Amino acid sequence: MRGLARTLVTAGAAVLLTVSLAACTAGVSGPSPAADPATEPRVVIAPLGNAAPLPEAAPDEPTAAFSGLQARIDRAAAAAAAGANLTMVLLDRNTGQRLSNGNRREIVIASVVKLFIADDLLMRDEKLSPQDWQALAAMLRSSDDSPAEIFWNRGGGRDIVTRVAERYGLRNTRPPRNGRWFNTVSTASDLVRYLDMLLSGAGGLPREKAELIITNLAQSTPLGIDGTQPGGVYPQRFGLPDGLPAEPVAVKQGWMCCVGGAWTHLSVGLIGADRRYVMAIGSDQRGSADATRNTLTEAVRTMFPGGRI
């Protein structure tokens, strides 16, 4: 958005109007009367009204936290635990400013694909039972795998990712080769684009249905449902929630082990009461689950040491 206002009225943005105060009758002959200043044509310059160019609104100013942010992002990436392959993108939806750590690699997105599963389910507009609605909420809030498996199979599996990627223009997102939803591949940039377009409606999902997804993300539970872990639960406050405790977040977490012997963790969401910011951060890292979760949280804290944007 350009910040310079245009001149409202110039010589080129006006109309020349000839106003004659003397009436002429067709067919009258004879010598022309002497010119009377009162009846001489006048030239009046009038603005074009609504057709005239209007000044453009100045773009929103970046928040104070963005001052020096790129340096802090670089420092967070450098400080990440040895062997951690960190990728991060942050978007300010008001200014369009986008920052990243420069790592554009693809990453297996694990349970973050549940956003696509929910989006496609609601876009198909099939009739959902009360049990379906409860399952959808558990999938988005607590990352429950059982509803994901049901909705994945009901929607055609791999075709879900293909349809969502086409609607949102996710060029680096592709379905899992082995057909298992948790092996879907994407990038931090694509995930930020998805959430930004989900909010704006540019991906085609009606606003009220998009709001349903976001409302559930805003009610993310401290513990996720995970039958592969001891006690059947997994801590899911890493990354954005614990890294930005002073900000409301609507977040989808993802985790799995083991891709190439490493834990994968992702934290993707909307930040702020006005949902001004979209962020996606992920990492592959060898080591314990605690250590790899902490990598994401400490990276966010390094970027925003005050716990807010």
KOLPA-937133 format. One record per residue: z, y, x of N, C-alpha, C, O in turn; residue in one letter. Coordinates in steps of 0.2 Angstrom, whole numbers, padded with zeros to 4 digits, always signed. Atoms other than C-alpha are relative to their C-alpha. Last residue first. Layout:
BEGIN
ZYXZYXZYXZYXa
...
***
This chain:
BEGIN
+0006-0004-0002+0102-0045+0019+0000+0007-0001-0004+0011+0000i
+0004-0002+0005+0119-0053+0018-0006+0003+0003-0006+0005+0009r
+0000+0004+0006+0131-0063+0028-0004+0002-0006-0003-0001-0011g
-0005-0002+0005+0135-0049+0040+0000-0004-0006+0004-0003-0011g
-0007+0001-0002+0127-0058+0055+0005+0002-0005+0011+0000-0005p
-0003-0005+0004+0110-0059+0047+0008-0001+0001+0011-0004-0003f
+0005-0005+0002+0098-0067+0059+0004+0005-0004+0002+0011-0004m
+0002-0004-0006+0112-0076+0069-0005+0006-0003-0005+0011+0000t
-0006-0005-0002+0120-0082+0053-0002+0005+0005+0000+0010+0006r
+0000-0006+0005+0103-0089+0047+0005+0005+0001+0004+0011+0001v
+0006-0004-0001+0101-0099+0063+0000+0006-0005-0002+0012-0003a
-0001-0004-0005+0119-0105+0062-0006+0005+0002-0005+0010+0004e
-0005-0005+0002+0116-0112+0045+0001+0005+0006+0001+0011+0004t
+0003-0005+0005+0100-0121+0050+0005+0006-0002+0003+0011-0002l
+0005-0004-0003+0108-0129+0066-0003+0005-0005-0004+0011-0003t
-0003-0006-0004+0124-0133+0057-0006+0004+0003-0005+0010+0004n
-0001-0004+0005+0114-0146+0046+0002+0007+0003+0000+0012+0000r
+0006-0003+0002+0108-0154+0061+0000+0005-0006-0004+0010-0006t
+0003-0004-0005+0125-0156+0069-0007+0003-0002-0008+0009-0001a
-0004-0006+0000+0133-0163+0053-0003+0005+0005-0004+0011+0003d
+0001-0004+0006+0119-0175+0051+0003+0006+0000+0000+0012-0002a
-0003+0002+0006+0121-0182+0069-0002+0005-0006-0005+0010-0005s
-0007-0001+0000+0108-0180+0082+0003-0002-0006+0000-0005-0011g
-0003+0006-0001+0089-0179+0084+0008+0002+0000+0010+0008+0002r
-0005+0000-0006+0082-0163+0076+0003-0007+0001+0006-0010-0004q
+0000+0007-0002+0068-0158+0064+0005-0001+0006+0003+0003+0011d
-0001+0002-0007+0071-0141+0057+0000-0008+0000+0002-0011-0004s
-0001+0008-0001+0068-0131+0042+0000-0002+0007-0002+0002+0011g
-0002+0002-0007+0069-0113+0035+0001-0007+0001+0004-0010-0004i
+0000+0007-0001+0061-0105+0020+0001-0002+0007-0002+0001+0012a
-0001+0003-0007+0065-0088+0014-0001-0007+0000+0001-0011-0005m
+0002+0007+0000+0060-0077-0001+0000-0003+0007-0002+0000+0012v
+0002+0004-0006+0068-0060-0003-0002-0007-0001+0002-0011-0006y
+0005-0004-0004+0068-0048-0018-0002-0004+0006-0008-0003+0008r
+0005+0005-0003+0076-0060-0030-0005+0003+0004-0011+0001+0004r
+0007-0002+0003+0084-0045-0039-0005-0005+0003-0011-0004+0001d
-0001+0000+0007+0102-0053-0037-0007+0002-0003-0008+0000-0009a
-0001-0006+0003+0097-0057-0019+0000+0000-0007-0003-0004-0010g
-0006-0003-0003+0089-0072-0010+0001+0007-0004-0004+0011-0004i
+0001-0007+0002+0076-0084-0017+0007+0003+0002+0012+0000+0000l
-0002-0003+0006+0075-0101-0009-0001+0007-0001-0004+0010+0004g
+0005-0005+0002+0071-0114+0004+0002+0003-0007+0005+0000-0011v
-0003-0004+0005+0083-0124+0015-0005+0006-0002-0007+0010+0002s
+0003-0006+0003+0076-0138+0024+0004+0003-0005+0008+0000-0009l
-0003-0004+0004+0083-0153+0035-0004+0007-0002-0007+0010+0002h
+0003-0006+0002+0075-0167+0044+0004+0004-0005+0006+0001-0010t
-0002-0002+0007+0085-0179+0054-0005+0006-0001-0006+0010+0003w
-0004-0007+0001+0076-0186+0069+0002+0001-0007-0002-0001-0011a
-0007+0001-0003+0071-0204+0075+0004+0006-0001+0009+0007+0002g
+0001+0000-0007+0052-0200+0072+0007+0000+0004+0008+0002+0009g
+0007-0001-0002+0056-0195+0055+0000+0000+0007+0002+0005+0010v
+0001-0004-0006+0073-0202+0050-0007+0000+0002-0011-0005+0001c
+0000+0003-0006+0082-0197+0040-0003-0007+0000-0002-0011-0005c
+0002+0007-0001+0080-0185+0026+0001-0003+0007+0001+0001+0012m
-0002+0003-0006+0085-0168+0020-0002-0008-0001-0003-0011-0006w
+0004+0006-0001+0079-0155+0007+0003-0003+0006+0005+0000+0011g
-0001+0003-0007+0088-0141-0001-0004-0006+0001-0005-0010-0004q
+0001+0007+0000+0082-0130-0015+0000-0003+0007-0003+0000+0011k
+0002+0004-0006+0090-0113-0017-0002-0007-0002+0001-0010-0006v
+0003+0006+0004+0093-0099-0029-0004-0004+0005-0009-0002+0007a
+0006+0003-0002+0104-0087-0019-0002-0005-0005+0002-0008-0008v
+0001+0005+0005+0117-0074-0023-0007-0003+0002-0012+0000+0004p
+0006-0001+0004+0121-0065-0007+0000-0005-0005+0001-0011-0003e
-0001-0007+0004+0138-0062+0002-0006+0001-0004-0006+0006-0008a
-0005+0001+0005+0138-0081+0008+0001+0007-0004+0004+0006-0010p
+0000-0007+0004+0122-0079+0017+0005+0000-0005+0003+0000-0011l
+0002-0005-0004+0122-0093+0030+0000+0007-0003+0001+0012+0001g
-0005-0001-0004+0132-0105+0019-0001+0006+0005+0003+0009+0008d
-0006-0001+0003+0120-0104+0005+0006+0002+0005+0009+0007+0003p
+0000-0006+0004+0104-0101+0015+0007+0001-0003+0010+0006-0002l
+0005-0005+0000+0106-0115+0028+0001+0006-0004+0006+0010-0002g
+0003-0003-0007+0118-0128+0024-0005+0005-0001-0008+0005-0007f
-0001-0007+0000+0127-0129+0006-0003+0003+0007-0002+0009+0009r
+0006-0004+0001+0120-0146+0002+0001+0007+0000-0002+0011-0004q
-0002-0008+0001+0134-0158+0007-0007+0003+0000-0011+0002+0005p
+0001-0003-0006+0128-0176+0003+0001+0007-0001-0001+0010-0006y
+0001-0007+0001+0134-0188-0011-0002+0002+0007-0001-0001+0012v
+0006-0002+0004+0133-0207-0014-0001+0008-0001-0004+0010-0006g
-0002-0004+0006+0150-0210-0007-0005+0002-0005-0003+0005-0010g
-0006+0002+0002+0142-0214+0010+0003+0004-0006+0003+0010-0006p
-0005-0002-0004+0124-0209+0010+0007-0002-0003+0008-0004-0008q
+0001+0003-0006+0108-0218+0003+0006+0002+0005+0007+0000+0010t
-0002+0007+0000+0113-0215-0015+0000-0003+0007+0003-0008+0008g
+0004+0004-0005+0111-0196-0013+0003-0007+0001+0008-0008+0004d
+0000+0007+0001+0117-0184-0026-0004-0004+0004-0011-0003+0004i
+0006+0003+0003+0119-0167-0019+0002-0007-0001+0006-0011+0002g
+0002+0007-0002+0136-0159-0016-0006-0002-0003-0007-0002-0010l
-0002+0001-0007+0139-0140-0017-0002-0007+0003-0003-0008+0009p
-0007+0002-0001+0129-0139-0033+0002-0001+0008-0003-0002+0012t
-0001+0005-0005+0114-0128-0035+0007-0002+0002+0011+0002+0003s
-0006+0004+0001+0116-0117-0050+0000-0006+0004+0003-0011+0003q
-0006-0004-0001+0104-0104-0044+0006-0003-0002+0012-0001+0000a
-0001+0000-0008+0091-0118-0042+0006+0005+0001+0009+0004+0006l
-0003+0007-0002+0093-0122-0061+0001+0001+0008+0006-0002+0010n
-0007+0001+0003+0090-0104-0066+0003-0006+0003+0009-0006+0004t
-0004-0005-0005+0074-0103-0054+0008+0000-0003+0012+0000+0002i
+0000+0002-0007+0066-0118-0063+0005+0004+0004+0010+0001+0007i
-0004+0006+0000+0070-0112-0080+0001-0003+0006+0007-0005+0008l
-0007-0002+0000+0063-0095-0075+0005-0006-0001+0010-0006+0002e
-0002-0001-0007+0047-0103-0070+0007+0002+0000+0011+0000+0004a
-0001+0006-0003+0046-0110-0088+0002+0001+0007+0006-0003+0010k
-0006+0003+0002+0049-0093-0096+0001-0007+0003+0007-0009+0004e
-0006-0003-0003+0036-0085-0085+0007-0004-0002+0011-0005+0002r
-0002-0005+0004+0022-0097-0089+0007+0002+0002+0011-0001+0005p
-0005+0003+0004+0016-0108-0074+0003+0006-0004+0005+0011-0001l
+0002+0002+0006-0001-0101-0068+0006-0003-0005+0005-0003-0011g
+0002+0007+0000+0002-0099-0050-0001-0004-0006-0003-0010-0007g
+0007+0000-0002+0001-0080-0051-0002-0008+0001-0008-0009+0002a
+0004+0003+0005+0017-0080-0062-0007-0001+0002-0012-0004-0002g
+0005-0005+0003+0025-0067-0051-0004-0003-0006-0007+0001-0009s
-0003-0006+0003+0041-0078-0048-0005+0005-0003-0004+0007-0009l
-0003+0002+0005+0031-0094-0045+0004+0006-0004+0003+0006-0010l
+0005+0000+0005+0019-0084-0034+0004-0003-0006+0002-0002-0012m
+0003-0007+0001+0033-0079-0022-0004+0000-0006-0003+0004-0011d
-0005-0003+0004+0041-0097-0023-0002+0007-0002+0000+0010-0008l
-0002+0003+0006+0025-0105-0018+0005+0004-0004+0004+0005-0010y
+0006-0003+0005+0020-0092-0005+0001-0003-0007+0000+0000-0012r
-0001-0007+0002+0037-0095+0003-0005+0002-0004-0003+0005-0009v
-0006+0000+0004+0034-0114+0003+0002+0007-0002+0004+0008-0008l
+0002+0002+0007+0017-0112+0010+0005+0000-0005+0004+0002-0011d
+0004-0005+0003+0023-0102+0025-0002-0002-0007-0002+0003-0012s
-0004-0005+0002+0037-0114+0029-0004+0005-0004-0001+0008-0009a
-0002-0004-0006+0024-0128+0030+0005+0005-0003+0005+0006-0009t
+0002-0007+0002+0019-0143+0019+0002+0004+0006+0004+0001+0012s
+0001-0004-0006+0019-0162+0020-0001+0007-0003-0006+0008-0007v
+0004-0005+0001+0025-0174+0006+0000+0005+0006+0006+0006+0008t
+0004+0000-0006+0035-0189+0013-0006+0006-0001-0010+0006+0003n
-0003-0004-0006+0048-0187+0000-0003+0001+0006-0001+0004+0010f
+0000-0007+0001+0036-0191-0014+0003+0004+0005+0002+0009+0007w
-0008-0002+0001+0032-0208-0008+0001+0007+0000-0001+0011+0005r
-0002-0001+0007+0013-0211-0010+0007+0001-0002+0009+0002-0007g
-0002+0006+0002+0010-0218+0008+0002+0000-0007+0005-0005-0010n
+0005+0006-0001-0001-0204+0013+0003-0006-0003-0002-0010-0005r
-0002+0005-0005+0011-0191+0006-0005-0005+0000-0008-0008-0005p
-0004+0006+0002+0002-0177-0003+0002-0005+0005-0002-0005+0010p
+0004+0006+0002-0004-0161+0006+0004-0006-0003+0010-0006-0001r
-0005+0005+0003+0002-0144+0009-0005-0006-0003-0010-0005-0005t
-0003+0005-0005-0007-0133+0022+0005-0005-0003+0009-0008+0000n
+0006+0003-0005-0019-0123+0011+0003-0006+0004-0001-0010+0007r
-0004+0003-0006-0006-0120-0003-0005-0004+0005-0005-0010+0004l
+0003-0001-0006-0017-0110-0015+0004-0002+0006+0004+0002+0011g
-0004-0005-0004-0004-0110-0029-0004+0002+0007-0002+0006+0010y
-0001-0006+0004-0015-0119-0042+0003+0006+0004+0002+0012+0002r
+0006-0004+0002-0023-0130-0029+0002+0006-0004-0001+0011-0003e
+0003-0003-0006-0007-0135-0021-0006+0004-0002-0007+0009+0001a
-0004-0006-0001+0001-0139-0038-0003+0004+0006-0003+0010+0006v
+0001-0005+0005-0013-0150-0043+0004+0006+0002+0001+0012+0001r
+0007-0002+0000-0014-0160-0027-0001+0006-0005-0003+0011-0003t
+0001-0004-0006+0005-0162-0026-0007+0004+0001-0007+0010+0002v
-0005-0006+0001+0006-0169-0043-0001+0005+0005-0002+0011+0004i
+0003-0005+0004-0009-0180-0040+0004+0006-0001+0001+0012-0002d
+0003-0004-0004+0001-0190-0027-0004+0006-0003-0004+0012-0001r
-0002+0000-0007+0012-0197-0040-0004+0005+0004-0003+0011+0003g
+0005+0003-0004+0003-0198-0057+0001+0001+0007-0004+0000+0011g
+0005-0005-0001+0014-0187-0068-0006-0002+0005-0010+0002+0006g
+0002-0003+0007+0025-0201-0075-0006+0005+0001-0011+0005-0003r
+0004+0005+0002+0027-0209-0057-0003+0002-0007-0009+0000-0008n
+0005+0001-0005+0034-0193-0050-0005-0005-0003-0011-0004-0003w
+0005-0005+0002+0044-0189-0066-0006-0001+0005-0012+0001+0003f
+0003+0001+0007+0053-0206-0064-0005+0005-0001-0011+0003-0004i
+0005+0006+0000+0055-0205-0045-0003-0001-0007-0009-0003-0007e
+0006-0002-0004+0062-0187-0046-0005-0006+0000-0011-0005-0001a
+0005-0003+0004+0073-0192-0060-0006+0002+0004-0011+0002+0001p
+0003+0004+0006+0081-0205-0049-0004+0004-0004-0010+0001-0006s
+0006+0003-0001+0082-0194-0033-0003-0004-0006-0009-0005-0007d
+0000+0007+0002+0095-0182-0039-0006-0003+0001-0011-0001-0002d
+0005+0004-0004+0094-0166-0029+0000-0007-0002-0001-0011+0003s
-0004+0005-0004+0110-0159-0037-0005-0004+0004-0003-0009+0008s
-0007-0003-0002+0103-0143-0045+0003-0004+0005+0006-0002+0010r
+0001-0006-0004+0084-0147-0046+0007+0003+0002+0007+0006+0008l
+0005+0001-0005+0085-0166-0050+0000+0007+0004+0000+0007+0010m
-0004+0003-0006+0101-0164-0060-0005-0001+0006-0002+0000+0011a
-0005-0004-0003+0092-0151-0071+0004-0003+0006+0005+0000+0011a
+0003-0006-0003+0077-0161-0074+0005+0004+0004+0004+0006+0010l
+0002+0002-0007+0087-0176-0078-0003+0005+0004-0002+0005+0010a
-0006+0002-0004+0096-0167-0092-0002-0002+0007+0001+0000+0012q
-0003-0007-0002+0080-0160-0099+0006-0001+0005+0007+0003+0010w
+0004-0002-0005+0073-0178-0099+0002+0007+0003+0002+0008+0009d
-0002+0003-0006+0088-0184-0108-0005+0002+0006-0002+0003+0012q
-0006-0003-0003+0086-0171-0121+0002-0003+0006+0004+0000+0011p
-0006+0002+0004+0068-0178-0123+0006+0004+0003+0006+0007+0008s
-0006+0002-0004+0053-0168-0116+0006-0002-0004+0008+0002-0009l
-0007+0000+0004+0037-0166-0125+0005-0003+0004+0004-0009+0006k
-0002+0005+0004+0023-0163-0113+0006+0000-0003+0011+0004-0001e
-0002-0002+0006+0018-0146-0107+0001-0006-0005+0000-0006-0011d
+0004+0005+0004+0008-0152-0092+0002+0001-0007-0001-0001-0012r
+0007-0002+0001+0014-0136-0083-0004-0004-0005-0008-0002-0009m
+0000-0005+0005+0032-0141-0086-0007+0003-0001-0008+0005-0007l
-0003+0002+0006+0030-0157-0077+0000+0005-0005-0003+0004-0011l
+0006+0003+0004+0019-0149-0064+0002-0003-0006-0002-0003-0011d
+0006-0005+0001+0032-0136-0059-0005-0004-0004-0007-0002-0009d
-0002-0004+0005+0046-0149-0059-0005+0004-0003-0006+0005-0009a
+0000+0005+0006+0037-0161-0048+0002+0004-0006-0001+0002-0011i
+0007+0001+0003+0032-0146-0037+0000-0005-0005-0004-0004-0010f
+0003-0006+0003+0050-0140-0035-0007-0002-0003-0008+0001-0009l
-0002+0000+0007+0055-0158-0032-0001+0006-0004-0002+0006-0010k
+0005+0001+0004+0045-0157-0016+0002-0001-0008-0003-0001-0012v
+0003-0006+0002+0060-0149-0008-0006-0001-0005-0008+0003-0009v
-0002-0002+0007+0068-0166-0008-0003+0007-0003-0003+0008-0009s
-0005+0004+0003+0059-0172+0008+0001+0003-0007-0004+0003-0011a
-0005-0004+0004+0048-0158+0015+0005-0003-0004+0009+0000-0008i
-0001+0004+0006+0039-0167+0029+0006+0004-0004+0011+0005-0001v
-0006+0003+0000+0035-0152+0041+0000-0005-0006-0002-0002-0012i
-0001+0004+0007+0019-0144+0046+0007-0004+0001+0009-0005+0006e
+0002+0007+0000+0019-0132+0061+0002-0003-0007+0005+0001-0011r
+0004+0001+0006+0018-0113+0060-0001-0008-0002-0005-0009-0006r
+0002+0007+0000+0031-0109+0073-0003-0002-0007+0001-0003-0012n
+0007+0001-0003+0030-0090+0075-0002-0008+0000-0007-0010+0003g
-0002+0002-0007+0049-0087+0072-0007-0002+0004-0006-0004+0009n
-0001+0007-0001+0044-0078+0056+0001-0001+0007+0001+0003+0011s
-0002+0001-0006+0043-0061+0047+0001-0008+0001+0002-0011-0003l
-0001+0007-0001+0034-0055+0032+0001-0001+0007-0002+0001+0012r
-0001+0002-0007+0034-0038+0025+0002-0007+0001+0006-0010-0003q
+0005+0005-0003+0026-0037+0008+0001-0001+0007-0003-0005+0010g
+0004-0004-0005+0037-0021+0004-0006-0004+0003-0011-0002+0006t
+0001-0007+0002+0045-0027-0012-0005+0004+0005-0009+0008+0003n
+0005+0000+0006+0043-0046-0010-0001+0008-0002-0007+0009-0005r
-0003-0006+0005+0052-0045+0007-0006+0001-0005-0011+0004-0004d
+0004-0005+0004+0046-0062+0014+0004+0005-0003+0009+0003-0007l
-0003-0004+0005+0055-0073+0027-0005+0005-0003-0008+0008+0001l
+0004-0006+0002+0047-0088+0037+0005+0004-0006+0008+0001-0010v
-0003-0004+0004+0056-0101+0048-0005+0006-0002-0009+0008+0002m
+0005-0004+0003+0052-0116+0058+0003+0004-0005+0007+0002-0009t
-0001-0005+0005+0064-0124+0070-0006+0003-0002-0010+0006+0002l
+0006-0003+0001+0061-0140+0081+0000+0005-0007-0001+0002-0012n
+0002-0002+0007+0078-0144+0086-0006+0004+0000-0008+0008+0004a
+0004+0005+0004+0078-0154+0103-0001+0002-0007-0005-0001-0011g
+0005+0003-0004+0092-0143+0111-0003-0006-0004+0000-0010-0007a
-0002+0005-0004+0102-0134+0097-0006-0003+0004-0012-0003+0001a
-0001+0006+0004+0095-0118+0091+0001-0006+0005-0001-0006+0011a
-0007+0003+0000+0099-0103+0102+0001-0007-0004+0006-0010-0003a
-0002+0002-0007+0081-0099+0106+0006-0003+0000+0008-0008+0005a
+0004+0006-0002+0076-0100+0088+0002-0002+0007+0002-0008+0008a
-0003+0006+0004+0091-0089+0083-0004-0006+0002-0002-0011+0003a
-0006+0002-0003+0086-0076+0097+0003-0007-0004+0006-0011+0000r
+0002+0003-0007+0068-0075+0091+0007-0003+0003+0006-0008+0006d
+0003+0007+0002+0075-0072+0073-0002-0003+0007-0001-0010+0007i
-0005+0005+0002+0087-0059+0080-0003-0007-0002+0000-0012-0001r
-0004+0002-0006+0073-0050+0089+0005-0005-0002+0006-0010+0002a
+0004+0005-0004+0063-0050+0073+0003-0002+0006+0002-0008+0008q
+0000+0007+0003+0077-0043+0063-0004-0005+0004-0002-0010+0006l
-0001+0004-0005+0079-0027+0074+0000-0008-0002+0002-0012+0002g
+0001-0004-0007+0080-0016+0059+0002-0005+0005+0008-0008+0005s
+0007+0002-0003+0077-0028+0044-0001+0003+0007-0005+0002+0011f
-0001+0006-0004+0096-0027+0040-0007-0002+0003-0007-0007+0008a
-0003-0001-0007+0094-0009+0036+0000-0006+0004-0001-0006+0010a
-0008-0001+0000+0083-0013+0021+0002+0000+0007-0002-0001+0012t
-0004+0007-0002+0064-0011+0022+0007+0002+0000+0009+0007+0001p
-0002+0000-0007+0058+0005+0013+0003-0007+0001+0007-0009-0003e
-0007+0000-0001+0049+0003-0004+0002-0001+0008-0002-0003+0012d
-0003+0006+0001+0031+0008-0004+0007+0000+0002+0010+0005+0005p
-0001+0002-0007+0026+0026-0008+0003-0007+0000+0007-0009-0005a
-0007+0001-0001+0019+0027-0025+0001-0002+0007-0002-0007+0009a
-0003+0007+0000+0001+0032-0025+0007+0000+0002+0009+0004+0006e
-0004+0002-0006-0004+0050-0030+0002-0007+0000+0004-0009-0006p
-0007-0002+0000-0017+0051-0044+0004-0002+0006+0001-0007+0010l
-0004+0005-0004-0036+0052-0043+0008+0002+0000+0009+0008+0000p
-0001-0003-0006-0043+0062-0058+0004-0005+0004+0009-0008+0001a
+0005+0003-0005-0050+0052-0072+0001+0002+0007-0001+0000+0012a
-0002+0007-0003-0034+0054-0082-0005-0002+0005-0004-0007+0008n
-0005+0003+0004-0038+0073-0083+0002-0007+0003+0004-0007+0009g
+0002+0006+0004-0054+0077-0075+0005-0003-0004+0004-0008-0007l
-0001+0006-0003-0048+0095-0070-0003-0006-0004-0003-0005-0010p
-0005+0004+0003-0057+0110-0077+0001-0007+0003-0003-0010+0005a
-0001+0006-0004-0067+0123-0068+0006-0003-0004+0012+0000-0004i
-0007+0002+0000-0074+0136-0080+0001-0006+0004-0002-0011+0002v
-0001+0006-0003-0090+0145-0077+0007-0001+0000+0011+0002+0003v
-0005+0000-0005-0094+0159-0089+0001-0007+0003-0001-0012-0001r
-0003+0007-0001-0110+0162-0098+0005+0001+0005+0005+0004+0010p
+0003+0003-0006-0113+0181-0101+0004-0007+0000+0010-0008-0001e
+0004+0006+0002-0109+0186-0119-0002-0004+0006-0006-0009+0005t
-0004+0004+0005-0095+0199-0116-0003-0007-0002+0000-0012-0004a
-0005+0004-0004-0104+0205-0100+0004-0005-0005+0007-0010-0003p
-0007-0003+0002-0118+0210-0112+0005-0004+0004+0005-0011+0003d
-0005+0005-0001-0136+0207-0105+0007+0004-0001+0008+0009+0001a
-0004-0001-0006-0148+0218-0113+0006-0004+0001+0009-0006-0004a
-0004-0005+0000-0158+0210-0127+0004+0001+0007+0004-0003+0011p
-0007+0002-0001-0172+0199-0123+0004+0006+0000+0003+0011+0003s
-0003-0001-0007-0189+0206-0129+0008-0002+0000+0011-0002-0005p
-0001-0007-0001-0196+0198-0145+0004+0000+0007+0006-0004+0010g
+0004-0003-0006-0196+0181-0152+0002+0007+0001+0006+0010-0003s
-0001-0008+0000-0183+0171-0163-0004+0002+0006-0003+0000+0012v
+0006-0003+0003-0189+0152-0165+0000+0008+0000-0005+0011-0003g
+0006+0002-0002-0172+0144-0162-0006+0004-0004-0005+0005-0009a
+0004+0002+0006-0157+0155-0165-0007-0002+0002-0011+0002+0005t
+0007-0001-0001-0145+0157-0150-0004-0003-0006-0002-0009-0008c
+0004+0005+0004-0126+0160-0153-0008+0001+0001-0010+0007+0001a
+0005-0002+0004-0117+0170-0140-0004-0005-0003-0006-0010+0001a
-0003-0003+0006-0101+0165-0133-0005+0003-0004-0003+0006-0010l
+0003-0006+0003-0108+0153-0121+0003+0003-0006+0004-0001-0011s
-0002-0002+0007-0097+0141-0111-0004+0007-0002-0003+0012+0001v
+0003-0006+0001-0104+0132-0096+0001+0002-0007+0000-0002-0012t
+0002-0001+0007-0092+0119-0090-0003+0007-0001+0000+0012+0001l
+0002-0007+0001-0092+0114-0072-0002+0000-0007-0007-0003-0010l
+0006+0000+0004-0081+0098-0071-0002+0007-0001+0002+0011-0002v
+0000-0005+0005-0069+0095-0057-0006+0000-0004-0011-0003-0001a
-0003+0003+0006-0065+0082-0044+0001+0005-0006+0007+0006-0008a
+0004+0006+0002-0077+0088-0031+0003-0004-0006-0001-0008-0009g
+0007-0002+0003-0070+0105-0030-0004-0006-0002-0008-0005-0007a
+0004-0003-0005-0053+0097-0028-0006+0002-0003-0008+0001-0009t
+0006-0004+0003-0040+0092-0040-0003+0003+0006+0000+0007+0010v
+0002+0001+0007-0026+0079-0037-0006+0003-0002-0010-0001-0005l
+0000-0007+0003-0026+0078-0018-0002-0001-0007-0007-0005-0009t
+0007-0004+0000-0022+0060-0013+0001+0006-0004+0005+0007-0008r
+0003-0002+0007-0005+0054-0009-0006+0004+0001-0008+0007+0006a
+0002-0007+0001-0002+0046+0008-0003+0001-0007-0007-0003-0009l
-0006-0005+0002+0009+0030+0008-0003+0007-0001+0001+0011-0003g
+0001-0006-0004-0005+0017+0007+0005+0005-0002+0007+0005-0008r
+0000-0006+0004+0000+0000+0000+0000+0006+0004+0004+0007+0009m
***
